[in-house]
């Protein structure tokens, strides 16, 4: 499993944190699975002494499947490969790059319009 994770990390930029709204990569050895999911919610599991979280996500499959796993921080941020039912799993959020702020977007739009070569008709 570590070899698979290392290869994926060389192909995909991953984040060190997981937040609501993130797309996560899920890898499982058995059953063999590689998929993306959308993080719907993250809630602290107050019934446990250590830091555990209920992470609810929607697997981006057809049909969509909504599930909740209870994971430690290291498990939901890609620090640990963990087991569920005796089978290895890996979860980490995908980094899609820098998010544009509205100011950045408007600057870009002005540049595109300015250099588009369009002429205004009066």
DAJOLIN-V646030 format. One record per pair of residues at least 24 apart in sequence whose ideal C-beta (glycine too) atoms are under 10 Angstrom apart, sorted by the first residue. I is the first residue (numbers start at 1). J is the second residue. Records with the same first field share a line. If there is no record, write none. Layout:
# DAJOLIN-V646030
I=J / J
This chain:
# DAJOLIN-V646030
1=27 / 28 / 29 / 30 / 81 / 83 / 87 / 88 / 89 / 90
2=81 / 88 / 90
4=28 / 29 / 32 / 34 / 81 / 88 / 90
5=78 / 81 / 88 / 90 / 92
8=34 / 78 / 90 / 92
9=78 / 90 / 92
12=92 / 94 / 95
13=94 / 95 / 96 / 97
14=77 / 78 / 92 / 93 / 94 / 95
15=77 / 78 / 92 / 93 / 94 / 95 / 96
16=77 / 78 / 79 / 92 / 93 / 95
17=73 / 76 / 77 / 78 / 92 / 93 / 95
18=42 / 53 / 55 / 57 / 71 / 73 / 75 / 76 / 77 / 78 / 91 / 92 / 93
19=93
20=55 / 56 / 57
21=93
22=55 / 57 / 76 / 92 / 93 / 94 / 95 / 96
23=57 / 60 / 93 / 94 / 95 / 96
24=55 / 57 / 59 / 60 / 76 / 77 / 78 / 90 / 91 / 92 / 93 / 94
25=78 / 90 / 91 / 92 / 93 / 94
26=57 / 59 / 60 / 67 / 69 / 89 / 90 / 91 / 92
27=78 / 81 / 88 / 89 / 90 / 91 / 92
28=84 / 87 / 88 / 89 / 90 / 91
29=81 / 83 / 87 / 88 / 89 / 90
30=85 / 86 / 87 / 88 / 89
31=87
32=87
33=59 / 61 / 87 / 89
34=90
35=59 / 60 / 61 / 65
36=60 / 61 / 94
37=61 / 64 / 65 / 66 / 67 / 69 / 91
38=64 / 66
39=76 / 91 / 93
40=66 / 67 / 68
41=68
42=68 / 71 / 76
43=68 / 70
45=70 / 71 / 72
48=72
52=76
55=91
57=91
